[in-house]
Amino acid sequence: MAQQGKDSGGPAPYGWSKDDRTKVDPSAAEAIREAQREVLAGVRIGTIRTRWQQQGLGNPRAGTKRMAHHHVEQILTNPRLVGYRTYHGEILVGEDGEPVKGNWERINTLEEWEAVCAAVAERKQKHPGKSLARKYLLSGIARCGLCKAKIRGQINNRWQPGSKATRYTYQCSVVNGGCGKVGRVGEPVDRLIVQLALEEQRARAAVTAVPTDQQWSREVELAEVSQDIAQLVDAERSKQITVATLLQLLPAKERLRDELKLERARFYKEQKQAEAKGDAANLTVEDFFGLPVERQQEIVLHSLSAVIIHPAGRGSRKFDPSLIEPVWR
């Protein structure tokens, strides 16, 4: 049944109709595509999981209070999204050496799906076992104007809703290897940097265009290698060559095919990431602060490599923008 591309039965995977597993559920499919765009734009899967839990998305198991991280990741990278049939968790390959296609509607194009899979895999390699969660926009981006150590946000425990006190500050910390002599109220610094970054990206968007419709240049080469593999397998099956000859010729072809597929995935990942991040120029400051903080950081880091916070002197309470120095890319 699997080799014929038939469905395996059971509960419908998220994205397809519960009544007909071959038909796409439009609302669920759009939720998947939106989450994939967020991943490409730098949003953590953990952030998407939290939002999905709040909105009741993802078909969480009955009785569970928290959706598993790997469950959301599997939904967003499921080979079924492009029609590939899997067997015991692996993409099933037919006698022609190509993935077996299932008899259901697709949610992604191959380029979209490969881009998301590459982005997820790349993030795991860069940050193995490390939490990417952030609470404050400039944590890890801001630096002390005196010692140049990284500055992180710190919550103000005396802040209460409705009070005039600041909610958080950016403080050079001795504990983190800094001098401890520079600190600044967080909100006005964030707002200034966001305004500068968005203005820079609007100006850049007005004179440059990101080519998001280019096709990968080695598609023909990949098709030829895949055809060579299929022909070798057919030749062995029809006794034109021996198994020993097949096993001598096949590995090099398979390595080249896999290298080309990886290159294609990376190409479309960068292209789709450019699409996902390209809408920042149209954001207002208020829209910006409505985004997940990791997406906010991606936008800022697109324009800036760091923000230097210079000392303001004792007793100075009025915010002075000239003491906040953006370091442009």
C-alpha positions in Angstrom: 0.0 0.0 0.0 2.8 2.4 0.9 4.6 1.7 -2.4 1.3 2.5 -4.3 1.1 5.9 -2.5 -2.0 4.9 -0.5 -2.8 6.4 2.9 -2.3 4.3 6.0 -5.5 5.2 7.7 -5.9 6.4 11.3 -6.5 9.9 12.6 -6.0 12.6 9.9 -2.7 14.4 10.2 -3.0 18.1 11.0 -3.5 20.0 7.7 -6.0 17.6 6.2 -9.7 17.1 6.7 -10.8 14.7 9.4 -13.5 13.4 7.1 -11.3 12.9 4.1 -7.6 12.5 4.7 -6.8 13.2 1.1 -8.4 16.7 1.2 -6.6 19.7 2.6 -8.2 21.6 5.5 -7.8 25.2 4.3 -7.7 26.8 7.8 -5.2 24.3 9.1 -3.1 24.5 6.0 -2.9 28.3 6.3 -1.8 27.9 9.9 1.0 25.6 8.8 2.1 28.0 6.1 2.1 31.0 8.4 4.1 29.1 11.0 6.6 28.1 8.3 7.0 31.7 7.3 7.6 32.5 10.9 10.3 29.9 11.2 12.0 31.3 8.1 11.8 34.7 9.6 13.6 33.6 12.7 10.8 32.8 15.1 11.4 29.8 17.5 9.2 26.7 17.2 8.7 27.1 21.0 7.0 30.4 20.4 4.8 29.0 17.6 3.9 26.1 19.9 2.8 28.5 22.7 0.6 30.4 20.2 -0.9 27.2 18.8 -1.7 26.0 22.2 -3.5 29.3 23.0 -5.4 29.1 19.7 -6.2 25.4 19.8 -4.2 24.6 16.6 -2.2 21.5 15.8 -4.7 18.8 16.9 -3.2 18.5 20.4 -3.9 15.1 22.1 -7.0 15.1 24.3 -6.1 15.7 27.9 -2.7 17.2 27.3 -1.9 20.6 28.8 1.2 21.3 26.8 1.9 20.5 23.1 5.2 18.8 22.6 7.9 20.8 20.8 8.7 17.8 18.5 5.0 17.5 17.6 5.0 21.1 16.1 8.3 20.6 14.4 7.1 17.4 12.8 3.9 19.1 11.5 6.0 21.9 9.9 8.5 19.5 8.3 6.3 16.6 7.5 7.2 15.1 4.1 3.4 14.6 3.6 3.2 18.3 3.0 4.7 17.8 -0.5 3.0 14.5 -1.1 5.9 12.2 -0.1 4.8 8.8 1.3 6.7 7.8 4.5 7.2 4.4 6.0 8.4 4.0 9.6 9.2 7.7 9.7 11.4 7.7 6.5 10.6 8.9 3.0 9.7 5.8 1.0 11.7 5.5 -2.3 10.3 3.6 -5.3 12.0 1.3 -7.7 12.9 4.3 -9.9 14.9 5.8 -7.0 12.5 8.7 -6.5 10.2 9.4 -3.5 6.8 7.7 -3.7 4.0 10.2 -4.1 0.9 9.8 -2.0 -2.7 10.1 -3.2 -3.5 13.3 -1.2 -3.5 17.0 -1.9 -0.3 19.0 -1.2 0.1 21.9 1.1 3.7 23.0 0.2 5.7 23.2 -3.0 9.0 21.2 -2.9 10.9 24.5 -2.7 8.9 25.8 0.3 9.2 22.5 2.2 12.9 22.0 1.6 13.5 25.6 2.7 11.8 25.1 6.1 13.5 21.7 6.7 16.9 23.3 5.9 16.1 26.2 8.3 15.2 23.9 11.1 18.2 21.6 10.6 20.6 24.6 10.4 19.2 26.1 13.6 19.8 22.8 15.4 23.4 22.6 14.2 24.1 26.2 15.3 22.5 25.9 18.7 22.5 22.3 19.8 20.5 21.9 23.0 20.5 25.6 23.6 17.4 27.7 24.3 17.0 30.6 21.9 14.4 32.3 24.1 14.8 36.1 24.7 12.8 38.5 26.8 14.3 41.8 25.8 15.0 43.2 22.3 18.6 44.2 22.8 19.8 41.4 25.1 23.1 40.2 23.5 23.0 43.0 21.0 23.6 46.0 23.3 27.2 46.6 24.6 28.6 48.8 27.3 30.2 52.0 26.1 33.0 51.7 28.6 34.1 48.0 28.6 32.3 46.9 25.5 30.9 43.8 27.3 27.5 42.6 26.1 24.6 44.1 28.1 21.4 42.1 28.9 18.0 43.2 30.0 17.0 43.0 33.6 13.5 43.1 35.0 12.6 45.9 37.5 11.1 44.0 40.4 9.5 47.2 41.8 7.5 47.8 38.6 3.7 47.4 38.9 1.0 47.7 36.2 0.0 51.4 35.9 3.1 52.7 37.7 5.6 55.2 36.2 8.6 53.0 37.0 10.4 51.4 34.1 9.6 47.7 33.5 13.2 46.8 32.6 16.7 48.2 32.2 19.8 47.4 30.2 22.6 47.0 32.7 26.3 46.2 32.3 26.8 43.4 34.8 29.9 42.4 36.7 28.6 38.9 37.0 28.6 38.6 33.1 32.2 40.0 32.9 31.4 43.7 32.5 32.3 46.8 34.5 28.9 47.3 36.0 29.1 51.1 35.4 26.6 51.6 32.6 22.8 51.1 32.7 19.8 52.6 30.9 16.0 52.5 31.0 14.9 49.9 28.5 11.8 51.2 26.7 13.2 54.4 25.1 16.3 52.7 24.0 14.3 49.9 22.3 12.0 52.4 20.6 14.8 54.5 19.3 16.7 51.5 17.8 13.5 50.2 16.2 12.7 53.5 14.6 16.3 53.7 13.2 16.3 50.1 11.9 12.9 50.4 10.2 13.8 53.7 8.6 17.1 52.1 7.3 15.2 49.1 5.9 12.6 51.3 4.2 15.4 53.3 2.5 17.1 50.1 1.4 13.9 48.6 0.1 13.2 51.7 -2.0 16.4 51.2 -4.0 17.0 47.5 -4.0 14.8 44.5 -4.8 15.3 41.0 -3.5 15.1 38.4 -6.3 12.6 35.9 -4.8 11.6 34.2 -8.1 14.9 32.8 -9.3 15.1 29.1 -10.0 18.0 27.0 -8.8 20.5 26.8 -11.6 21.5 23.1 -11.2 18.0 21.6 -11.5 18.8 20.0 -14.8 22.0 18.4 -13.4 20.0 17.0 -10.5 17.4 15.5 -12.9 20.2 13.9 -15.0 21.9 12.3 -12.0 18.5 11.0 -10.7 17.9 9.6 -14.2 21.3 8.0 -14.2 20.5 6.2 -10.9 17.2 5.0 -12.2 18.8 3.7 -15.4 21.5 1.8 -13.4 18.9 0.2 -11.3 16.9 -0.8 -14.4 20.0 -2.2 -16.0 20.7 -4.5 -13.1 17.1 -5.6 -12.9 17.1 -6.5 -16.6 20.5 -8.3 -16.1 22.4 -5.9 -18.4 24.9 -5.3 -15.6 25.7 -7.3 -12.4 25.0 -6.4 -8.9 28.7 -5.9 -8.3 28.9 -3.4 -11.1 25.8 -1.6 -9.9 27.3 -1.2 -6.4 30.5 0.1 -7.9 28.8 2.8 -9.9 25.8 3.7 -7.6 27.5 5.3 -4.5 29.2 8.1 -6.4 25.9 9.0 -8.2 24.0 8.9 -5.0 26.5 11.1 -3.2 26.3 13.7 -6.0 22.4 13.5 -5.9 22.3 14.1 -2.2 24.8 16.9 -2.4 22.7 18.6 -5.1 19.5 18.2 -3.1 21.2 19.8 -0.1 22.4 22.7 -2.2 18.9 23.1 -3.6 17.4 23.1 -0.1 19.9 25.8 1.0 19.2 27.9 -2.1 15.5 28.0 -1.5 15.9 28.4 2.2 17.8 31.7 1.6 15.2 32.7 -0.9 12.2 32.0 1.3 13.9 33.6 4.2 14.4 36.8 2.2 10.7 36.7 1.3 9.7 36.2 5.0 12.0 38.9 6.3 11.3 41.3 3.4 8.0 42.7 4.9 9.9 44.5 7.8 10.1 47.7 5.8 6.3 48.0 5.8 6.0 47.6 9.6 5.0 50.5 12.0 6.8 50.7 15.3 3.6 49.4 17.0 3.4 46.5 14.6 7.0 45.7 15.3 6.4 45.4 19.1 3.5 43.0 18.4 5.9 40.4 16.9 7.7 37.6 18.9 10.9 39.0 20.4 13.1 36.7 18.3 11.5 38.0 15.2 12.1 41.5 16.5 15.8 40.7 17.0 16.1 39.3 13.4 14.8 42.5 12.0 17.1 44.7 14.1 20.1 42.5 13.3 19.3 42.8 9.6 20.4 46.5 9.9 22.7 46.6 13.0 25.5 44.4 14.3 25.5 46.0 17.8 24.2 49.0 19.9 26.7 50.8 22.1 25.2 52.3 25.2 27.4 55.1 26.5 27.4 56.3 30.2 24.9 59.2 31.0 26.5 60.4 34.2 25.1 60.3 37.7 21.6 61.7 38.4 20.8 62.2 34.7 17.2 61.1 34.1 16.3 62.6 30.7 16.8 60.2 27.8 19.6 61.4 25.5 19.5 59.6 22.1 23.0 60.8 21.3 24.4 58.4 24.0 22.9 55.4 22.1 25.2 54.5 19.2 23.9 52.1 16.5 26.7 50.1 14.8 25.4 49.6 11.2 26.1 46.6 9.1 
